[in-house]
Amino acid sequence: MSQTDSSMDQLFNLLKEAQRQLDAGFSNLPPTSSIVLGDDAAAILQEVATRLHDNYPYAHPLYAGQMLKPPHPIARLAYALTMSVNPNNHALDGGRASSTMELEAVAELAKMFGLSSYLGHLSSSGTFANLEALWVSGQTLPGRGIAASDQAHYTHTRISSVLRLPFAEISSDSTGRMDMTALRQALETSDIGTVVATLGTTAVGAVDPLPQILELQKKYHFRIHVDAAYGGYFTLAGNLDDDARAAFDLIPHVDSIVVDPHKHGLQPYGCGAVLFRDPAVGRFYKHDSPFTYFTSNELHLGEISLECSRAGASAVALWATQQLLPYNRDGEFARGISLGREAALEFNRRIAADSRFLAPNTSPQLDIVFYAMRSPGQTPDASSALARRVFDEAAKRNLHLALATLPLRFFPPDTFPGYRTGSVTCLRSVMMKPEHRAWMDQIWQRLDHAVEDARKS
Ligand SMILES: Cc1ncc(COP(=O)(O)O)c(C=O)c1O
């Protein structure tokens, strides 16, 4: 994670050269006085750097905890360069080049999912993109409910409440996927207009069974929204299991899709995306605000998005990253996604073969691994307490894991004798950096020592 002087020199030299090229485009303007930064600015920046020590080392492979992945250096550079223009992708007047780049970047996302016609744009986050998709659902089918599994992202309940649409929680099965019997029952008894299929749940990376949901759609006629904020880029992976592959391959048949380039797409935060299969949904966005400054007949992104101001720099960073690492199934970007999954499978194999751990019912569907700790007495409480101690001991060795409280039904029935319902605090790792595969032995060694010390304490 710490950068060598030569890699920093390379980064900032590239930025300087690109900044010169950018400035040359405006050299016909009379010069203005530029802001000179003095000692105060240097001192403030030093303080900023020092205060930023108070973070986990997210970019390092020994950070194997939450869903956090560093942006690619080209994304960092492109974003930083664009900041000197600070375009606003709401309207072409505020960001001409970056709006065009957004359209091109979104076209790559659509191509990745196999969509031939679509309407789509970037957004500030997965939450906002989901809000927009469900807003369109509500506009299309007013008053009809939203159904999502109990493992769907927590914001779907909130979003439904903001949109004043009834929300139905569908239970998940023993692998964390939406339970089809429960969904069928809900469709029989409630007026459900949209089913949210999560392709990659936040907690355990489960992939909802889209093929069966599409089958149910034939009888019950609902919209399908795919929340692939975390999982979307796995459509490029070469090593998915058959169920996950089948679900990702059917994405072109759903009504809307959300994917977050700021998760697996190597982007800085502030980069989500929503895509609609039917471009005609653009009609819902019409507005005639006297303040907007649409001055041409060309498409302004503000005409097809709920948000007004949006960072043009996000679009530029994504575009630049796609130029360097195109979304080909046999390309370097796709290999990075597959490597993370390989790391998760290898980590899970080691967990399952070691009696100090309690492995769940299934191996990872994407790149999230979770497990409970075997503890004296085999109760969920004792196991949870031990997991927390392992978490602390691992951190002392610079291995940063995450904790997640998960239902006991995700584990085989005899895992906690006498306990069938309730939950247990587990250890969880999102293996989302390609380097995690090469660092597996280091990760395992540190975990091994952390477990030994936690069991003694
Ligand atoms: C499946 C899923 N949906 C939605 C979100 C929310 O996305 P964001 O954090 O970009 O708002 C997340 C975040 O982890 C997620 O995993």
Ligand as a Chemical Component Dictionary entry (heavy atoms), coordinates in Angstrom:
data_LIG
# 
_chem_comp.id                   LIG 
_chem_comp.type                 NON-POLYMER 
_chem_comp.pdbx_formal_charge   0 
_chem_comp.three_letter_code    LIG 
# 
loop_
_chem_comp_atom.comp_id 
_chem_comp_atom.atom_id 
_chem_comp_atom.alt_atom_id 
_chem_comp_atom.type_symbol 
_chem_comp_atom.charge 
_chem_comp_atom.model_Cartn_x 
_chem_comp_atom.model_Cartn_y 
_chem_comp_atom.model_Cartn_z 
_chem_comp_atom.pdbx_ordinal 
LIG C1 C1 C 0 -26.164 -5.473 -3.274 1  
LIG C2 C2 C 0 -25.964 -4.029 -2.889 2  
LIG N1 N1 N 0 -26.891 -3.120 -3.233 3  
LIG C3 C3 C 0 -26.752 -1.821 -2.911 4  
LIG C4 C4 C 0 -25.670 -1.375 -2.198 5  
LIG C5 C5 C 0 -25.550 0.074  -1.853 6  
LIG O1 O1 O 0 -24.593 0.654  -2.680 7  
LIG P1 P1 P 0 -23.869 2.037  -2.276 8  
LIG O2 O2 O 0 -23.073 1.733  -1.057 9  
LIG O3 O3 O 0 -23.045 2.350  -3.476 10 
LIG O4 O4 O 0 -24.920 3.040  -2.027 11 
LIG C6 C6 C 0 -24.691 -2.299 -1.793 12 
LIG C7 C7 C 0 -23.532 -1.864 -0.991 13 
LIG O5 O5 O 0 -22.754 -2.647 -0.518 14 
LIG C8 C8 C 0 -24.834 -3.660 -2.160 15 
LIG O6 O6 O 0 -23.928 -4.579 -1.814 16 
# 
loop_
_chem_comp_bond.comp_id 
_chem_comp_bond.atom_id_1 
_chem_comp_bond.atom_id_2 
_chem_comp_bond.value_order 
_chem_comp_bond.pdbx_ordinal 
LIG C1 C2 SING 1  
LIG C2 N1 SING 2  
LIG C2 C8 DOUB 3  
LIG N1 C3 DOUB 4  
LIG C3 C4 SING 5  
LIG C4 C5 SING 6  
LIG C4 C6 DOUB 7  
LIG C5 O1 SING 8  
LIG O1 P1 SING 9  
LIG P1 O2 DOUB 10 
LIG P1 O3 SING 11 
LIG P1 O4 SING 12 
LIG C6 C7 SING 13 
LIG C6 C8 SING 14 
LIG C7 O5 DOUB 15 
LIG C8 O6 SING 16 
# 
